[in-house]
Structures are given as C-alpha cells and as structure tokens.
Amino acid sequence: MNWTLEVVPVPVTDLDRAKEFYADQVGFTVDLDDEVAPGVRVIQLTPPGSRCSIALLQGMPPAPGTRTTAPGALHGLQLCVTDIEAARAELVARGVDASPVRHIGAGGWEDGKGGTWNSFLSFQDPDGNGWNVQEAPSDLERR
C-alpha cells in the first residue's frame, strides 16, 4: 500500500489575499475554489510539477483528534527546484520577498550556492507562514 502526502492545510486570515499570493506571486495552480458546504470554503492550490497541494480553508471544523493552527504559525514547508537562482528570480519578479540564495557552511548559513542539495532560499506568505526552497538534482542527475 502506498501512503502519499497529497494536501497540507495552510492557516491564513484572508483566503482571497492568500489565494492571490500563492497563485499570482508564487505561481501555484488553483485546482479548486468552492464552497463545499454552507459556510465552508476550500481553495486548493498545487505547485507546478507537484502531486502535493496546499489547502486554504474557511469554516472547516478541525478533524477529530487535531487542533487548529493559528495563521502564520506554519513553518518549514519545503519546495524543491532544479535551479535555485531561476526560482528566486521568478519569485522576485512576481513580487515575493525571497531571501538571497544561501547554503550551510562551516559557520552556519552563508551567502551563495552550495554543493548538491545545499542551496536554499526562503519566503513567507502574507500571514507569516514560512517556506523554504531547496535546489535538488533533477531526476536524471540522481541516477
């Protein structure tokens, strides 16, 4: 049996503002924007090339055994790209306040690209939810 991660809820205060940020600025595809039940709105967006989506939710009761997360409290979500510099240029061109490209060096974070798997940038959505972007080898380079 396969277990796949398909949807990650991202807590936000304003669904329309968050939808605009993720679709227009970050470049995610809007898969769904619907009122699935009275007072329950779901916006699902997917990064280009990903099978995993994010969900922006309004009016959804928490699943049994879970607790809600405050807007801006989600950190450490990570996207992978094959060209970190091109990804940063695209984000900045779309108005995202993306950090410089950095890598982990002997003294901690250092500016510039590192070796394989060691180049990162970060950004936050309008609520302060934090994202990391990591350069990863293409599938051909991994073999």
Phi, psi and chi 1 to 4 in degrees:
 res  aa     phi    psi   chi1   chi2   chi3   chi4
   1 MET       -  132.9  169.3 -175.9  -10.8      -
   2 ASN   -90.1  141.3  -69.1  -26.4      -      -
   3 TRP  -117.1  114.0  -67.3   58.1      -      -
   4 THR  -115.4  140.5   61.0      -      -      -
   5 LEU   -85.7  117.4 -179.8   63.0      -      -
   6 GLU  -114.6  -34.7  -61.3  -73.6  -23.9      -
   7 VAL  -141.9  132.9  179.4      -      -      -
   8 VAL  -119.3  118.1  175.9      -      -      -
   9 PRO   -69.5  134.6  -11.0   22.4      -      -
  10 VAL  -117.3  116.1  176.1      -      -      -
  11 PRO   -77.3  123.9   27.1  -31.4      -      -
  12 VAL  -135.4  161.8  -61.9      -      -      -
  13 THR   -91.9  -31.4   54.8      -      -      -
  14 ASP  -130.9  105.3 -178.0  -36.3      -      -
  15 LEU   -59.9  -42.8  -92.8   63.7      -      -
  16 ASP   -65.8  -42.1  -68.5  -42.1      -      -
  17 ARG   -63.4  -44.0  178.2 -179.3   72.1  173.7
  18 ALA   -65.9  -41.4      -      -      -      -
  19 LYS   -59.8  -45.1  175.9 -175.4  173.8 -176.5
  20 GLU   -61.8  -43.7 -178.6  179.6  -36.3      -
  21 PHE   -60.5  -53.9  174.7   79.2      -      -
  22 TYR   -69.3  -35.6  -75.5  108.3      -      -
  23 ALA   -80.6  -54.2      -      -      -      -
  24 ASP   -82.2  -34.5  -61.9  -17.5      -      -
  25 GLN   -96.5  -43.1  -68.6 -175.1  -97.4      -
  26 VAL   -88.5  -24.6 -177.6      -      -      -
  27 GLY    94.1   16.8      -      -      -      -
  28 PHE   -72.5  152.0  -71.6   11.7      -      -
  29 THR   -87.3  133.1  -59.9      -      -      -
  30 VAL   -82.0  112.9  177.4      -      -      -
  31 ASP   -89.2  -33.4  -57.5  -44.1      -      -
  32 LEU  -154.9  136.9  172.3   72.5      -      -
  33 ASP  -144.3   99.2 -177.5   -8.8      -      -
  34 ASP  -149.0  149.7 -161.4   10.5      -      -
  35 GLU   -89.0  101.4 -174.0  174.4   38.7      -
  36 VAL   -80.5  -17.7  -63.1      -      -      -
  37 ALA  -155.7  162.7      -      -      -      -
  38 PRO   -54.0  120.5  -26.5   35.4      -      -
  39 GLY    78.9    3.9      -      -      -      -
  40 VAL  -116.4  110.5  179.1      -      -      -
  41 ARG  -111.3  136.0 -177.6  176.2  173.3 -162.4
  42 VAL  -126.7  127.2  175.3      -      -      -
  43 ILE  -118.2  121.0  -58.0  171.8      -      -
  44 GLN  -114.7  130.1 -172.2  166.7  -41.8      -
  45 LEU  -129.9  146.2  -56.8  104.3      -      -
  46 THR  -127.7  131.1  -55.4      -      -      -
  47 PRO   -63.1  146.7  -19.2   29.9      -      -
  48 PRO   -55.5  128.8  -20.2   29.4      -      -
  49 GLY    83.3   -1.5      -      -      -      -
  50 SER   -97.3  151.2  179.7      -      -      -
  51 ARG   -93.2  -15.4  -73.9 -167.8   46.3  178.7
  52 CYS   -98.3  134.1 -172.5      -      -      -
  53 SER  -112.3  168.9  -57.8      -      -      -
  54 ILE  -110.2  154.4   63.1  168.8      -      -
  55 ALA  -125.8  128.6      -      -      -      -
  56 LEU  -102.9  123.4  -48.9  174.2      -      -
  57 LEU  -124.3  144.1  -52.2  168.9      -      -
  58 GLN  -137.1  127.9 -178.5  176.6   52.2      -
  59 GLY    81.4    4.3      -      -      -      -
  60 MET   -82.5  125.0  178.6   81.1   76.5      -
  61 PRO   -69.9  148.7   22.4  -28.3      -      -
  62 PRO   -62.8  145.6   -2.7    6.4      -      -
  63 ALA   -64.7  150.4      -      -      -      -
  64 PRO   -54.9  134.6  -23.7   32.7      -      -
  65 GLY    83.1    2.9      -      -      -      -
  66 THR  -116.3  168.9   63.4      -      -      -
  67 ARG  -127.5  157.3   58.6 -171.5  175.6  128.0
  68 THR   -78.9  154.9   58.9      -      -      -
  69 THR  -111.3  135.3  -57.9      -      -      -
  70 ALA   -67.9  144.5      -      -      -      -
  71 PRO   -53.1  133.9  -27.9   36.5      -      -
  72 GLY    89.2   -3.6      -      -      -      -
  73 ALA   -91.4   -4.5      -      -      -      -
  74 LEU   -90.2  123.1 -170.6   60.6      -      -
  75 HIS  -137.8  153.4  -64.8  -82.3      -      -
  76 GLY    93.2    3.1      -      -      -      -
  77 LEU   -63.4  139.1  -68.4  173.4      -      -
  78 GLN  -129.6  130.0 -175.2  158.1  -51.1      -
  79 LEU  -104.7  148.7  -59.6  165.9      -      -
  80 CYS  -118.1  140.7  -71.5      -      -      -
  81 VAL  -134.1  162.2  -62.6      -      -      -
  82 THR   -94.8  -10.6   55.6      -      -      -
  83 ASP  -140.2   96.0 -174.5  -23.5      -      -
  84 ILE   -64.6  -36.8 -165.4   85.7      -      -
  85 GLU   -68.9  -40.5  -68.8  163.0  -30.2      -
  86 ALA   -66.5  -38.5      -      -      -      -
  87 ALA   -62.7  -44.3      -      -      -      -
  88 ARG   -63.6  -44.0 -176.7  179.0 -173.0  -76.7
  89 ALA   -60.1  -40.7      -      -      -      -
  90 GLU   -65.6  -45.1 -175.2  175.9  -39.0      -
  91 LEU   -61.9  -47.2  -70.9  169.9      -      -
  92 VAL   -62.7  -41.1  169.6      -      -      -
  93 ALA   -62.5  -27.2      -      -      -      -
  94 ARG   -91.9    4.6  -68.6  179.1  172.6 -170.1
  95 GLY    91.9   13.0      -      -      -      -
  96 VAL   -85.8  134.1  175.6      -      -      -
  97 ASP   -82.1   78.5 -175.9   17.2      -      -
  98 ALA   -88.7  142.4      -      -      -      -
  99 SER   -67.8  165.2   74.3      -      -      -
 100 PRO   -64.1  161.2  -16.6   26.4      -      -
 101 VAL   -70.6  133.4  173.0      -      -      -
 102 ARG  -135.4  163.3  -63.6 -176.2  176.8  123.8
 103 HIS  -138.6  165.4   67.5  -81.7      -      -
 104 ILE   -90.3  120.1  -58.4  167.6      -      -
 105 GLY  -116.3 -169.4      -      -      -      -
 106 ALA   -60.1  -32.3      -      -      -      -
 107 GLY  -103.0   16.6      -      -      -      -
 108 GLY   107.2 -143.3      -      -      -      -
 109 TRP   -72.4  132.3  -72.0  108.9      -      -
 110 GLU  -130.2  148.3  -62.0  178.4    4.3      -
 111 ASP   -69.9  150.2  -72.0  -18.4      -      -
 112 GLY    95.2  171.5      -      -      -      -
 113 LYS   -73.4  150.1  -75.0 -177.6   67.3  166.1
 114 GLY  -109.8 -162.8      -      -      -      -
 115 GLY   -76.1 -167.7      -      -      -      -
 116 THR   -54.3  132.2  -56.2      -      -      -
 117 TRP    68.6    8.0  -65.2  101.3      -      -
 118 ASN  -124.9   45.7 -169.9   13.4      -      -
 119 SER  -135.7  127.7  -63.7      -      -      -
 120 PHE  -138.4  158.0  -58.6   85.3      -      -
 121 LEU  -144.0  167.1   65.9   84.9      -      -
 122 SER  -140.6  159.5   59.5      -      -      -
 123 PHE  -156.6  167.1   65.9   89.8      -      -
 124 GLN  -126.3  150.3  -66.2 -176.9  -17.1      -
 125 ASP   -81.6  176.0   73.0    9.7      -      -
 126 PRO   -59.4  -21.3  -26.6   35.3      -      -
 127 ASP   -90.7   -9.0  -74.9  -68.0      -      -
 128 GLY    98.6    5.8      -      -      -      -
 129 ASN   -64.6  131.5  -66.8  -58.4      -      -
 130 GLY  -100.1  135.2      -      -      -      -
 131 TRP  -121.2  144.9  -70.2   80.5      -      -
 132 ASN  -116.3  146.3  -63.7  -48.3      -      -
 133 VAL  -123.3  129.8 -179.5      -      -      -
 134 GLN  -121.0  138.1  178.3 -176.7   28.0      -
 135 GLU   -80.7  126.7 -175.5  174.2   86.0      -
 136 ALA  -124.2  148.9      -      -      -      -
 137 PRO   -62.2  151.1   -9.8   18.1      -      -
 138 SER   -67.0  164.8   69.9      -      -      -
 139 ASP   -55.8  -36.7  -72.4  -20.5      -      -
 140 LEU   -67.3  -36.9  -66.5  176.2      -      -
 141 GLU   -73.7  -21.5  -66.0  171.9  -45.3      -
 142 ARG   -77.2  -20.4  -68.6 -178.8 -164.9 -173.9
 143 ARG   -80.5      -  -66.1 -178.8 -170.4  165.6
